[in-house]
Amino acid sequence: MNENNSKKRILILIALGMFTFMSTLDGSIVNIAMPVMSRSLHVSISQIEWVVSIYLMTISSLLMFFGRLGDTVGKTVIFRIGTAVFLLGSFLAGVNLGLAFLLGARVIQAIGAAMTMSNSFGITTSTFPMEQRGRAMGVIGTFVALGSVAGPAIGGLILNYLPWNYIFWINVPIGIIAIIAGAIALPKSETTQKSDNLDWIGTLLFMIFIATFFYSLLQGPVVGYTSPVVISTFVISLFAIAMFIYVETHTKNPLLDLSIFKIADYSLGLLAALFVFINGFFFNVLIPYYLVNARGYSSGYSGLLMSIVPLTMVIFGPLGGVLSDKFGGPRITVLGLSTLLISQILIMFYNLQTPIWFFIIGTILAGIGTGLFQSPNNAVVMSAVPFSRLGIAGSVNALARNLGMILGVSLSTSSLFLVMSAISHRTISSYPYHQSGLFIDGMRIAFLISAVLLAIADVIAIVRWRRSATLNSAK
């Protein structure tokens, strides 16, 4: 019986991991294909960027709703429906009927992604016993890293021989395999709370907050942060989130039960994860500029160097899970964050003459630190909440990842351009060709900001570790 349970859990991990891989692959492939799509659809680069932006905005605005719905009608039910919706969106996104149709298809795709992402953590936590959760989260983290590695390679291969449509259609066969694995393995029934009413007002307010907040962040570097449109949307976002908090504290069945943040292991881990994801996108945004523009490396060689981090995570993500199960998640997250912080300090010393071995050491440490942090932190965060709130807890965990992505992109570019503008006494909003030294100065300050955020995350992890050790010794 135990052997059958183990086989079933492996199938569950495969089904969850394949959709995680697919969504990660989809994001990296789309980024590479945007110049080709821009030419094919006869639209500007700023317009085609909405193919990525609207996807992230839709996912972030609906994660909590589908997490709450998963707690109400069943996490497996929502996950299964989400897989079908994602595949439908993927198929429609590949039908070339213009930008408007593509954006609509991306919204459908994002709805499906939000349904799966918001409940995958909850399904994993409810399926695996405490002593195996670290390893399970590590396997999911490996699928994330594999998607990051495979995206540029598969995307480049597709675009060399086929139209851009196929970057979306590649999801269909992978998704069908995942659906079959899920139909065999995923739990057939769950204890749910069918009497709960959904918080539609809270959902609407949160969607308004995400839409206006993301818009102001994304448009700020393009049109200027003092633009009336940017200021107006940011003010609306503040009003919406204030009203959301008010509604959530005064309704019987809130979308987000704010009392969940009173669970220290959950809230501390969530905050640390947010800072780590912000840091990850500082690296993803700035290092390509450093390698291609500042150092003059080819795109292929730069892509190979960029793949060091996710390849390292493929190894250290599962290892972090194993160490978490053996030595405790809080202790391993401190080890991961401390390693990641050391890597940021090394990256701050990158310059135009940095030896390639020094660059490789810094990036390997970044991959090791991220891998050792993510799966143990996810295990600690999700194990801290009661079973009845696994859906909403998992969706907020996924939301932290998406917010970290957007904030990382915005903070990295804003800090880089602001520093370069201040040094040169002129407005700079793109790479300063023939002034690579100026870029290095801006990049150093940007990574200093990132290092400060990681230092705060490390302190948070140390506090959580000490708190956990105190509680365990008192038992």
Secondary structure, DSSP 8 states (H G I E B T S, - for coil): -HHHHHHHHHHHHHHHHHHHHHHHHHHHHHHHHHHHHHHHHT--HHHHTHHHHHHHHHHHHHHHHHHHHHHHH-HHHHHHHHHHHHHHHHHHHTS-S-HHHHHHHHHHHHHHHHHHHHHHHHHHHHHS-GGGHHHHHHHHHHHHHHHHHHHHHHHHHHHHHS-TTHHHHTHHHHHHHHHHHHHHHS-S-----TT----HHHHHHHHHHHHHHHHHHHHHHHH-TT-HHHHHHHHHHHHHHHHHHHHHTTSSS-SS-GGGGGSHHHHHHHHHHHHHHHHHHHHHHHHHIIIIIIS---HHHHHHHHTHHHHHHHHHHHHHHHHHHHH-HHHHHHHHHHHHHHHHHHHTT--TT--HHHHHHHHHHHHHHHHHHHHHHHHHHHHTS-GGGHHHHHHHHHHHHHHHHHHHHHHHHHHHHHHHHHHHTS---S--TT-HHHHHHHHHHHHHHHHHHHHHHHHHHHHHHHHHHHHHHH-
